[in-house]
Amino acid sequence: MNTQKFKGAIGILTGGGDVPGLNPAIRAITIRALREGYRVIGIRRGWGGMIDIIRDKKHDNSANFIDLTEDLVNRAGRTGGTFLHTSRTRASHVPAKHVPDHLKDQYNKDMNDLTPEVLKNIDFMGLDYLIPIGGDDTLSYAVRLYKEGVKVVAIPKTMDNDVPGTDYCIGFSTCVTRTIHMTNLLRTSAGSHERVLVMEVFGRYAGYTALLPTMAGASNRCVIPEYKFKIEHLTELLLADRRNNPSNYSVVLVSEGAAFEGVDMMFTNMETDMFGHAKLGGIGDAVSAKIKELSPSFNNGQRVDTINQHLGYLVRSGDPDAIDSIVPMAYGNLALDLVLKGIHGRLVILKNGRYDNIPVDIVTSTKKFINVEKHYNTDRLRPVYESFIDKPLFLI
């Protein structure tokens, strides 16, 4: 019989895009918290689950939150994605059509701030601490709750690796690993047909998921959101790379947020999520088409065809790699360390190879981008890495 004194309740949620490593983080938090005497509540669908609760003890809210057990998290802990599910809900900016039915009479504006309901729901669940796992969008709302008095300890997650204050976000390593692997797979077709391989990867504002695989040798060139490029120059470089390759092909990685010089980002449509983001897409198609169009100018008048591939969700699905199995375990335990010490308002991080924590409001006070001057050669359209001394694991 467990006679350990009950210490309180901890809520965990995952928001934004799914990545491998979320379930290992949930597992790490849950197992240790339970053994320390805490109740652990998993909140479903990120902030979406926090606004949809009906505050009646007799009502079945299992679609919004559940008690987590060792057995449950152990079964999920080795898998990708998030078994708690996720959403891009922003509880402070909920359009009228997304307001839960039981709140529509009270919140009937075009855009509604449901934070008062979230705070009441936190009290209803009896949460003493909240551990959100997400990117800068998810965590920016966590900062709002912290300023409202909620005890928040945050964990950074995004395969773009663009949460400020930390060298590493859960999901990044698996994304880079998959990108390298799938680029190498597609080389066989590019070489067989003597084409230019154009691969569009994720990266709305930061180009880490294109730059790092290129640094690892997966591609000849990359274009990133931080620098608007000339398509003529890129084509010239890729055709030279193709000539210099005995197999007569070349490869470029294109961040989804990259843009031609003088042109804005490309979107599949202008419908935005609650964080104001329209769905990006199309730059890979545009680059591919322009390379074919311009290729005769750099290939003795002969057109060169392309292979155009969107990696998309392939790099964020499936099981986590080694780093995305180990770092989430460490981040989960770091979060529990803070809870056990009564510390909150913090973001757990990796900095210069060391685990640490910093104030959570770093998420809303700055942005994280590639330093083009230090890490990207704008003439060669590839990464710069002159010295590795004193650099972090992923260099940038």
Sequence and secondary structure as in RCSB ss.txt:
>XXXX:A:sequence
MNTQKFKGAIGILTGGGDVPGLNPAIRAITIRALREGYRVIGIRRGWGGMIDIIRDKKHDNSANFIDLTEDLVNR
AGRTGGTFLHTSRTRASHVPAKHVPDHLKDQYNKDMNDLTPEVLKNIDFMGLDYLIPIGGDDTLSYAVRLYKEGV
KVVAIPKTMDNDVPGTDYCIGFSTCVTRTIHMTNLLRTSAGSHERVLVMEVFGRYAGYTALLPTMAGASNRCVIP
EYKFKIEHLTELLLADRRNNPSNYSVVLVSEGAAFEGVDMMFTNMETDMFGHAKLGGIGDAVSAKIKELSPSFNN
GQRVDTINQHLGYLVRSGDPDAIDSIVPMAYGNLALDLVLKGIHGRLVILKNGRYDNIPVDIVTSTKKFINVEKH
YNTDRLRPVYESFIDKPLFLI
>XXXX:A:secstr
       EEEEEEE SS  TTHHHHHHHHHHHHHHTTEEEEEETTTHHHHHS    TTS  TTTEEE  HHHHHH
HTTSSS TT      TTSEEGGGS GGGTTT  SSEE  HHHHHHHHHHHT SEEEEEE HHHHHHHHHHHHTT 
 BEEEEB TT   TT S  BTHHHHHHHHHHHHHHHHHHHHHHT EEEEEE  SS  HHHHHHHHTTS SEEE T
TS B HHHHHHHHHHHHHHSTT  EEEEEETT  BTT    EEEEEE TTS EEE  HHHHHHHHHHHHGGGGTT
T    EEEEE GGGGTSS   SHHHHHHHHHHHHHHHHHHTT  SEEEEEETTEEEEEETTHHHH      HHHH
EETTTTEE  S  TT  TT  
